Amino acid sequence: MSEWLETWRSPIAQDALRVGIILAIVGGYLGVYVVLKRVVFVGAALAQVSAAGVALALLVGWNPLLSAILFALAGSVFFAQPYGERRISRESIIGAVFLTFSALTVLLASKGAHGMEEVQHLLAGDILAVAPEEVARIWALGLVVLVVFVLLRKEFLLVAFDAETAQALGYRTRIWEFAFYLLLGGFIGVVIHLVGLVLIFGYLVLPALGALMLARRITQVVGIAVANALIATVAGLLVSILFDLPTTATMLAFMSLLAGVESVAGVALRS
């Protein structure tokens, strides 16, 4: 027990925990919308677009944070466009964007000072390497996104899951769709160059997936999703530090474990 407590006395571990907490809360909350709207791979594509922005910034000497945000916002504008009447499916477009910017990221990073090390960092990241001055910035943005979603949760839910009723009630659904992707893209853009694509994608999918298998009411789903993300964050950080394991992979393993257990429990409860 003393060894476990000693782990949290490290400033590096404390900063990582602070970052992980806000990522878990916001990622778990947004993930419910992402999974229910069936736009899971939009999150992955936006993260990859942001990663390309970071790779470009590192190559030409721009600000990586600003570049990531601009690329993510541009991607948000693109994905917010309606695709219902087009011959090409939305999934095909998302896949094309993901593959295109994956290739672009590798090409840009390969010409950078650190080559493929930059690609690895953009993919896996390292929450333990987040600088202390970045912690407050991530918290500020995370709280802004969270407050907006909480205050406008009824509108976002209505537009997301019953667009026809929303239009009949006078809601401009395209503007609300754009607002959703803008918030999602802005959040991804800020954190992608710090913790990596894989961890962000995990936060947006796995906690919500387990929660949706276990609960039915949206308030319960959100609560369980956030709890899943928080538990996986704390457990993943602790275990990875104590046993010298890759932090991102360990956190994702706990998210997957929780999602798996809750899926089995959900099936058992409904059988």
ZIHUSUL-V966519 format. One record per helix or strand. SS is the DSSP state (@ for helix, = for strand). FROM is the first residue (numbers start at 0). TO is the last residue. If there is no record, write none. Layout:
SS;FROM;TO
SS;FROM;TO
//
This chain:
@;1;6
@;10;35
@;39;59
@;63;78
@;89;109
@;115;123
@;126;128
@;131;150
@;152;160
@;162;167
@;172;194
@;196;213
@;217;241
@;246;269
//
